[in-house]
Amino acid sequence: MDTVGKKDRAKGGSGTPATVALTAAGVAFTVHTYEHDPAAASYGGEAAEAMGTDPARIFKTLVADVDGTLTVAVVPVSGSLDLKALASAVGGKRAAMADPAAAERTTGYVRGGISPLGQRKRLRTVVDATALEHGTVFVSAGRRGMEVELPPQDLVRLTGATTAPVARP
C-alpha cells in the first residue's frame, strides 16, 4: 500500500471545501494524501495504516440524528461512537446514525470523505474530548484518501464544536 504521497499546504481557493475553509481562517494545517483502496474495510483504519499514524490521532466524522436534528460527531477511528453520550452532550434524548444519503446531501461530502470542516450546511458538532490530548489530529479533508492535520483547538473553534467524551474504545 502506498504511504503518504504528499504533505502540502492548500493554497488559495484550490482544494476541497475543508481546505478552503482552513485557508480562509488562516489556520496552519497539513494535507496528507494516500492511495485510497475501494476494497478497504474501514476508511479510518486504511488512513492510519497508509499514513503510519496512531489511530488515536485520526478522527472519523460521523453524522447522527439526535431527536430529529442532524448532528456531527468527531471520534477517533480506534473507537466507536457512543450514541447515548452524543445525545447527552447536546441535550438530547435519543440518537441514531443518520441516513447516509441525508448525511451526504446535508454535508456536501460522500461517505468516507465527510469532513467536519467546510460542510454545505453547518451542523451542530461534538468533538470527542480525547482530541485535546494531542498536539495535532487528523480529520478528513473532504475526499477519500485525503486527510488534514491540524491542532484540535482549531478544529473545535472552526466547527463551533463542543467537546465531550462521546467515543467508546
C-alpha positions in Angstrom: 0.0 0.0 0.0 1.3 3.4 -0.9 2.1 5.6 2.1 1.6 9.3 2.3 2.0 10.7 -1.2 2.1 14.4 -0.4 2.3 16.7 2.6 1.3 20.0 1.2 -0.3 23.2 2.4 -3.5 24.0 0.5 -3.1 27.3 -1.3 -5.5 30.0 -2.3 -9.0 28.9 -3.3 -8.0 25.5 -4.6 -8.7 22.2 -2.8 -11.8 20.9 -1.1 -14.3 23.0 0.8 -12.5 21.8 4.0 -9.1 23.1 2.9 -10.6 26.3 1.5 -12.2 26.9 4.9 -9.0 26.3 6.7 -7.0 28.6 4.4 -9.7 31.3 4.7 -9.5 31.1 8.5 -5.7 31.4 8.4 -5.2 28.1 10.3 -1.9 26.2 10.0 -2.7 22.7 8.6 -1.0 20.0 6.5 -2.7 17.9 3.9 -1.8 14.2 3.7 -2.8 12.1 0.8 -2.6 8.4 0.2 -3.9 6.0 -2.4 -7.5 5.0 -1.4 -8.3 1.3 -1.8 -12.1 1.0 -2.6 -12.0 -2.5 -1.1 -10.7 -1.3 2.3 -12.9 -2.5 5.2 -12.5 0.8 7.1 -11.8 4.3 5.8 -10.2 5.3 9.1 -8.2 2.1 9.5 -6.9 2.5 6.0 -5.9 6.1 6.6 -4.0 5.1 9.8 -2.2 2.3 8.1 -1.4 4.2 4.9 0.0 7.2 6.9 1.7 5.2 9.6 -0.1 7.2 12.2 -1.5 6.2 15.6 -5.2 5.6 15.0 -6.0 7.5 18.2 -4.9 10.7 16.4 -7.1 10.1 13.3 -10.7 11.1 13.8 -13.7 10.0 11.8 -16.6 12.3 11.1 -20.0 10.6 11.7 -23.4 12.1 11.2 -26.2 11.1 13.6 -29.8 12.1 14.1 -30.4 13.4 17.6 -34.0 14.0 18.3 -34.7 14.8 14.6 -31.6 17.1 14.2 -28.6 16.0 12.2 -25.5 16.3 14.4 -21.8 15.6 13.7 -19.7 13.5 16.0 -15.9 13.5 15.5 -14.4 10.4 17.2 -11.1 8.5 17.0 -11.0 5.8 14.4 -9.6 3.5 17.1 -13.0 3.5 18.8 -16.7 3.9 18.1 -19.4 6.5 18.7 -21.4 6.2 21.9 -24.8 7.4 20.7 -26.2 7.8 24.2 -23.2 10.0 25.2 -23.7 12.1 22.0 -27.4 12.7 22.7 -26.5 13.7 26.3 -23.7 16.0 25.1 -26.2 18.1 23.0 -29.0 17.9 25.5 -30.9 15.3 23.5 -32.7 12.1 24.4 -32.2 9.8 21.5 -29.6 9.4 18.9 -29.2 7.1 15.9 -26.9 7.1 12.9 -28.2 9.3 10.2 -29.4 8.0 6.8 -26.2 8.0 4.7 -28.0 9.8 1.8 -29.2 12.6 4.2 -25.6 12.9 5.6 -24.1 13.2 2.1 -26.8 15.7 0.9 -26.5 17.9 4.0 -22.7 18.0 4.3 -21.9 18.0 0.6 -19.4 15.2 1.0 -19.5 11.5 0.2 -19.3 8.8 2.9 -15.7 8.0 3.7 -14.8 11.6 2.9 -17.1 13.6 5.1 -15.1 16.3 6.8 -16.3 18.3 9.8 -14.9 21.4 8.1 -16.5 23.2 5.1 -19.8 21.4 5.1 -22.6 22.6 2.9 -24.8 23.2 5.9 -23.1 23.8 9.2 -24.3 21.2 11.7 -24.1 21.0 15.4 -20.8 19.3 16.1 -19.3 17.4 19.1 -15.6 16.5 19.1 -14.5 13.7 21.4 -12.6 15.1 24.3 -9.6 12.8 23.6 -8.7 15.1 20.6 -7.5 17.6 23.1 -4.8 15.2 24.3 -2.9 15.5 21.1 -0.8 18.4 19.6 -2.4 17.7 16.2 -5.2 15.4 14.9 -6.2 14.2 11.5 -9.7 14.5 10.0 -11.0 14.0 6.5 -10.1 16.8 4.1 -13.3 16.1 2.2 -12.1 13.4 -0.1 -11.4 9.7 0.4 -7.6 9.3 0.6 -7.1 12.8 1.8 -6.6 13.9 5.5 -5.9 17.2 7.0 -3.7 17.6 10.1 -4.4 20.5 12.5 -4.4 21.4 16.1 -7.5 20.1 17.8 -8.3 23.5 19.3 -8.6 24.9 15.8 -10.9 22.1 14.8 -13.1 22.8 17.7 -13.1 26.6 17.1 -13.8 26.4 13.3 -16.6 23.9 13.6 -18.2 25.6 16.6 -18.0 22.3 18.4 -18.4 21.3 21.9 -16.0 18.7 23.4 -17.3 15.7 25.3 -16.5 12.1 25.9 -18.6 10.6 23.0 -16.3 7.7 21.9 -16.0 4.2 23.3 -12.8 2.2 23.0 
